[in-house]
Structures are given as structure tokens and as C-alpha cells.
Amino acid sequence: MTKRKVMTSLNMLDAVSAYNKTSSLDGKGFGVSQAPSSDFTSLVEKALSDTKDKLDIAETSTAGSVKGDISLEDLAIAVANAEVSLKTLVSIRDKLVSALQDILRMPI
């Protein structure tokens, strides 16, 4: 189930990237000019990659624990870090979806 949430977040990142590409068409497309910087996009990309890295570390630690190479303390720390990172990412996604829904409800 956690991989599904990560994939949903990755799809959201694709949507953000697609929007940024269309907004840089200089008057074409939606007619929205490109923002002066893509700080938000890079922030989301960094959050996604950090979460993926922590999930990969947790998976590797789990496999190492089964083999006996990783201690239970290290496994617990890796899983806790991955869980916190994933919960943070899901929270950000939920806020973005909520904001989009609020925008869609606005009268024209």
C-alpha cells in the first residue's frame, strides 16, 4: 500500500512538471507566464526522492535483518525514518489536493 501512495505522489509530480512545461509556452497554452523560479517544483522533487531513498533503505534494512546482517535497532530506525518521511509526503499531497479542490470550487 505504501508503494501505491508513492506512485500517486510521483504521478502528482508528473502533473506539476507538465503544468510547468505548458506554462512556459510564452503566451500559448493556458496563457500563464512561467514563475520566476521553480523552487516549489524542486522542493516537491526533493521530497519525493528523499522519501524514495528512505523507503529503499528501509527495504534493504529489512532484507539485511532477515539475513542477520542488520540489528533490530537499526531496522527500527530505518523503518521509523521511512514512515515519518512517507507520512510527511502524504500530508503534503493531501494539502495540494485540498488546495486544488478549493481552486476548482471558486466561481469564475
N, C-alpha and C positions, 0 to 999 in steps of 0.2 A: 504494500500500500504506500510506503514512503517513496518508492520509485515512481509511482503514479503521480504523486504530488510534485516531485522534482520535474517530471516530464511536463506537467501542466505549467510549472513555472518557466521551464525552458520554452514552451510554446508562447507564453506571455512575453518573454524576451524577444522571440522572433517577431511578435506583433509590434513591440516597441521599435525594433530595428526597421521593420517595414514602414512604420509611420515616419520615422526619421528620414528614410530614403525618399518617401513621397513628398515630405515637406521641404526637401532640398531641391525641388524641381524648378525653382525660380519662377513662380507665378503659375506654373502648371499644376495639375492635380487638384489639391484642395485649396490652393491659393494661400497657404500658410507659409510664412517665411521661416527659415531654419533658425533655431535658437542659437544665441551666440556661442554656447558651448554645450557639449553633450555630457555634462557632469552627472546628470541623473542616470543616463543610459550606462555610463561607465560604472556608476555605483551599483546598479542592478546587475550588470555583468559580473562585477567583482563578487557580489554577494552570492550569485549563483555558482560561480567557480569555487569559492571558498566552501560553500555547502557541499558541493560535489566532492571536493577534496576530503572534507571531514567524513563524509559517508564512505568514501573509498578506504580511508584509514580505519574506520570502524569495521568494515567488512574484512580488511586484511588482518586486523587485530583479532577478530572472531575466528578466522581460519587459523591464525597463529595460536590462539588459545586452545583450539581443538587439538592441534598438534603438540601442545605443551611448550611452545616457544615463548608465549606471552603470559605474563602473570595476570591474575584476575583483577588486580588493582589497575593495571594498565588498560585492560579491556574495559573496565567500568568507566575509566576516564575517557577513553576514546568514544565509547557509546554515548556517554553523557554530553560530550562536546558536539557530537553529530546531532543528538536530539535537540540541544539548545539552538544550534545553527538552523536546523530544519524548522523548528517552531518559529524562529525569527523570520525566516524566509516565507513561511506560510502566512504569518501575520502581515508581512509587507504585501503579499499577494492579495490577501483579503481586503486590506485598505485600498489598494489600487482598484480592485473590482468594485468596491463600495463607491469610490470617487467617480469611476466611470458610470456607474448606475445613477449617481446624483446628477452628473452632467447630462445623461440621456433623458432624465426626467425634467430638465429645465425647459420652460416654454421658449419657443423661437420668436 
